[in-house]
C-alpha cells in the first residue's frame, strides 16, 4: 500500500495556486487618457496572451485617445511581437519595438 502525505500535497497545491494568482491577476499595464490637453492616469490593466482590454475604463474616459505604458519585463517579453488592444467591438493591433526599456504608445479606439 502506498502512503500519501496530504500535507505535502496541500503545500504544493497552495504554492501552485499562489504562483498562478500572482502571475495572472497582477495588473502590469498603465493606462492614461488624454483629457484637457494632458495625459491623465486612469488605471492599470492586465496584458495576457498579447491582449489588452480597455472596456473597464469607459466611465473614466473623456476622449478615445489612450496612452499605454508597458513595464520593462513586458516590453522584453513582447519585443517584435503584436499585441491587440480592444474596447467594445473596436480593436487595434500594435507591434512592440523595445531595446530593453519600458515602452509607451498612443492608441485611438
N, C-alpha and C positions, 0 to 999 in steps of 0.2 A: 504494500500500500504506500502511496506517495503522500508525504506530509506537505501541506501548503501553509506558508507563512502569510497569513492575512494582513498582518501589519506591514510587511514588506511590499505587498501588492498595493495596499492603500497609499503608502508613501509614494510609490512610483506613479500611481494614478493621479494623486494630488499634484505631483511635480509636472506631469504632462498637461493637466488642466491649467495650471498656473502659467506655464510657458505659452500655451495657446491663447489664453486671455491677454497676456502682456503683448504678444505679437500682433494679434488681430483686433484688439479693442483699443490699442494705443493710437490716438489721433496724431498723424505725423505731417499734415499739410496745413499751412496757414492760409486763410482766405481773406482777401481785402476787397472792398467795394469802393468804386470811385464816387465820392459824394462831395458836393460843393467845392470842387476844384482840388481835392486832395484824397489820398487813399485812406480809408477807414477800416481798421481791423474788425471783422465781423465774426470770426470764429475759426475753429480747427475742424478738419475732417480727416477721413481715412483714405489713403491710397492703397488699394488692394487689387491685385491681379491687373494692374495697369488701368484702373478705372477710378475716377473721382466723380462723386455725385454732389451737385450743388442745390438740390431740392430743399434741403433743410434751412437754407438761408434766405428764402423768398420773403419772409417777414422782416428781414433786416436790410434788404437791398433797396437802393434808390434808383440806380441805373443798372443796365445789363452789362456793365464793364467790370470785370474781375481781374485781380492780380493774384496769382497762385504762387506760393513760395514753398519749394521742396527743401527738406533737410539735406545735409551733405551726404548722409548714407543713402537716402532715397535717390538723389541725383546720380550717385555712383551706380546704384542697382539698375536704374532705368536709363543709363547713358546709351545714346544712339538707339533707343527703343521708342515706340509710340505709346502714348497714354491717351485715354479717352476721357474727356470732360463732358458731363451731361447734366442737363437741367430740364426736367419735364420731358418733352418729346424732342428737344433740340440736343445735339451733341456735336462735339468738335474733337478732332484728333490733333495731337501735338507731339512732335519729335523732341526728345530731350537731348541737348548737347551740353556736356559738362566736362570740365577739366578739374575734377575733384573739389569742386566748390558747391555751395548751395546755389540753387537755380530758382529764379523767379521769372514769370512771363505773364503777359496780359491776354485775356480771353474775352470775347464778346459773345454772349449767348442770349 
